Amino acid sequence: MSSKFEEPVAIACQNNAVPAASQRQYIARGLWVVDFDTGYSFESSDAPSSSRTEAGEVFNRFEEASQAGGIGTLRSDDSRLIAVGRFGTNGIRLLDRVGENENKKKGLQFSEYTVLGPGDPKYEEARDIGGTLGGTVASLKGRGDKKTRLETLLRQVEDAGYLRKPVQ
């Protein structure tokens, strides 16, 4: 069976679907959560008309990462933490509850990652690479040297022994 996506992703993700009080927990787990009021569906046509374009972009990145793997960053406006890591091809999670919200949501979890915070030597570099310009996801390909910088950052934290596997 051939895959629609063969080149690994390089993306910056923002956890817009997680309540502020729960952001640290989901970033610490390396888990990017999305919603768009579609439950477990990955069909952008199931999203409200006002968010179909963004839902389609996000769902495409989920599909791309689940088929080809890749690298990325994960942040939120409600936390100063940022996760950087690698996506494997089995990272999709279906979530019955996110924080106090019991609406069904989808997640994409790093296969290995680290979490950086203020004071970490690589923190500012990760924050600069991970800016999404207010969106839920942004491709790092074609955005200057951000993809190369993220690859370098991941090698550095791996060489330092900081990459870890997620708790399921």
N, C-alpha and C positions, 0 to 999 in steps of 0.2 A: 504494500500500500504506500503510495507516494504522499509526501507531506506537502501541504500548501506553502508552508514556511520552512526554509532550510537554513537561513542565516540567523544566528543568535541575535536576540534583542539587546539593545543598550538603552535603558529607559530611566527617567527620573519620575518617581511616583509620589503622589500626595494622598494621605489618608483622609479624604474628605468625608467618608461615610462612617467614621468612628466618632462617638461623642468625646468632647474635650477631656472629660474625666478619665476616659479609658485609653487615650492616645499612647501614653508611655508603655502600657501593657502590650499593645499591639505592635508598636515599633520594636520593643524588646523581644518580641517573638518573631520579628522579621516578616510580619504578615500585613500585606496591602489589602485593604477591604474596600469594595465598591458596592454601590446600591443601584441607583437610578430607578427605584420602585419596580424592579423586574423579578424579584424573588431569585430563584436559581436559574432563570433564563439568561442566555447569552445572546438573545435576539434584540438588536437595537430597536426594532419595530415594536417591542413590548414596552419600551420606555415612553414617558410622556413626550409629546411632540417637541416641547421646548428643550429637551436634553438628548434627543435621538442622535445628533451628530457626535456629541461628546461620548455618549454611551457606545456608539459604533467604534470610535477610536480606541476606547478603553478595552472593549471586548475583543477587538482585533489584537491588542497587545497581549491580553490573556492567552488567546489562542496561539499567537506567535511564540510566546514563552513556553507554553505547555508542549509545543511541538519541537522547538529548536533550542530551548534553554536561553541563557544569556546572562547579562549583568545589569545591575541597577542600584538606585538609591531609593530610600523610603523616608519621608518626613511628613510633618504636619505643621500647621500654623499654631497649634495648641501645645506643642512640646519643643524643647530645644534639642531633643535627641534626633539623631539621624542614623539610619541603618544603611550599610553598603554590603552588597553581596552578590551571589550567583544564583540564578534560577535554574533548577533542574527541569526535567520534562514531566514531573509528577507533582507540581506544586499547587494545583488548584484545590481550594478548600470550600466546602459548602457549609455555611454557618447558620445555625438556628437562632443565635443570639449574639449581639454585639453590645457590650456594656449592658445597660438596662433595656435596650431596644430588642424586642423579640421578633422583628421582621427578618425574613430570610435574606441573607446577603451572600456574596461571593468573595473569596479571598485568593490571593496568590502569595505563596510563602517561599522565601529564599530556601535553597537547599543547603547553603552555608553562607554565613554572614557575620558581621560584627556591628555593634552599636557604639557610636561615638557621641560624646557630649562635650560641652564647654570645658576647656582645659586639656582635652586630648590633643596631641600634637597634629593629628590629621583632620581635626574637626572643621576648621575653616575651609580647607580644601574640599572636604565632602559637602559642606553647605553650599559652596560655590557651584560645584558640579551638579548638585541636586535641585537647583531652583527650577520650578515648573512654570513660572510666570503666571501663577494663579490657576492653572488647570489641574486636572486629575493625573494626567500623564503627559510626558514630553519625551520624544525620541532624542537621544544624545547624538545620533548619527547626523552629520551635517551641521552640527552646532559647534563649530570651531574644533578645538582639541579636547572637548569634554569626554568623549569615549576613550581616547587614549589616556587621559588623566585618570579616569576611573579604573581602567585596566592596571595602570601603574599603582594606584592606591590599593587596589585589591591584592596585588602581588606583595606590596609592602606589609600590609596587615597580616597576610598569610605567612610571610617569612618571619614575622614577629610572633607568630603562634596565636593570633587573636581571632581567627575564623572559627566559628562553631556551627554545629548542626542544630536545627530548631527542635524544640520540644513539641511533639504533636498533640 
